[in-house]
Amino acid sequence: MSDDPVPAYFTWRYILWLTWSNAVTILATVQIFFQAITLDPTLVDRTTAHWVAIANLALMAIISQVKKNNPPGPPPTKGNSP
């Protein structure tokens, strides 16, 4: 068996699992790009950028707590698919 983390049975289920497993990283990356774009005050109102950043940080905190209490299981494979 190979050490490749991507199973041969690559489906939407695996993509959803991968997204959930890395949700905080994805949100942080999106926030980095959003904040970099909105550093120009002519593109987005400063108040809007402020509240989007706060909402994103709150969402990351909630997801972190939920994942702490319910960690993601193993990746879906052909053997444990419905």
C-alpha positions as CSV (number, residue, x, y, z in Angstrom):
1,M,0.0,0.0,0.0
2,S,1.3,3.4,-0.9
3,D,1.7,6.4,1.5
4,D,-0.3,8.6,-0.9
5,P,-3.0,10.4,1.1
6,V,-5.3,10.7,-1.9
7,P,-7.2,7.5,-2.3
8,A,-7.8,5.9,-5.7
9,Y,-11.5,6.4,-5.0
10,F,-11.4,10.2,-5.3
11,T,-14.9,11.6,-5.1
12,W,-16.9,14.7,-3.9
13,R,-17.1,12.9,-0.5
14,Y,-13.3,13.0,-0.3
15,I,-13.2,16.7,-1.4
16,L,-15.7,17.6,1.3
17,W,-13.7,15.6,3.9
18,L,-10.5,17.4,2.9
19,T,-12.2,20.8,3.0
20,W,-13.6,20.1,6.5
21,S,-10.2,18.8,7.7
22,N,-8.5,22.0,6.6
23,A,-11.3,24.5,7.1
24,V,-9.4,26.8,9.4
25,T,-6.4,26.9,7.0
26,I,-8.7,27.6,4.1
27,L,-10.5,30.4,6.0
28,A,-7.2,32.0,7.1
29,T,-5.9,31.9,3.5
30,V,-9.1,33.5,2.2
31,Q,-8.8,36.2,4.9
32,I,-5.2,36.9,3.9
33,F,-6.1,37.4,0.3
34,F,-9.2,39.5,1.2
35,Q,-7.2,41.7,3.5
36,A,-4.4,42.1,1.0
37,I,-6.9,43.2,-1.7
38,T,-8.7,45.6,0.7
39,L,-5.6,47.4,1.8
40,D,-6.4,49.8,-1.0
41,P,-9.1,52.1,0.6
42,T,-10.6,52.9,-2.8
43,L,-11.8,49.3,-3.3
44,V,-13.7,48.5,-0.1
45,D,-14.8,50.7,2.8
46,R,-12.6,50.3,5.8
47,T,-15.6,49.5,8.0
48,T,-16.6,46.7,5.7
49,A,-13.1,45.2,5.7
50,H,-13.0,45.4,9.5
51,W,-16.3,43.5,9.9
52,V,-15.5,40.9,7.3
53,A,-12.2,40.2,9.2
54,I,-14.0,40.0,12.5
55,A,-16.7,37.6,11.1
56,N,-14.0,35.4,9.5
57,L,-12.1,35.2,12.8
58,A,-15.2,34.3,14.7
59,L,-16.1,31.6,12.2
60,M,-12.6,30.2,12.5
61,A,-12.9,30.1,16.3
62,I,-16.3,28.3,16.1
63,I,-14.9,25.8,13.5
64,S,-11.9,25.2,15.7
65,Q,-14.0,24.5,18.7
66,V,-16.3,22.1,16.8
67,K,-13.3,20.3,15.3
68,K,-11.7,20.0,18.8
69,N,-14.8,18.3,20.1
70,N,-15.5,16.2,16.9
71,P,-12.2,15.7,15.1
72,P,-12.5,14.5,11.4
73,G,-12.4,10.8,10.9
74,P,-10.2,9.0,8.5
75,P,-10.4,9.9,4.8
76,P,-13.2,8.2,2.9
77,T,-12.1,5.3,0.8
78,K,-13.8,2.7,-1.3
79,G,-14.1,0.4,1.7
80,N,-16.0,2.8,3.9
81,S,-18.2,4.6,1.3
82,P,-22.0,4.4,1.6
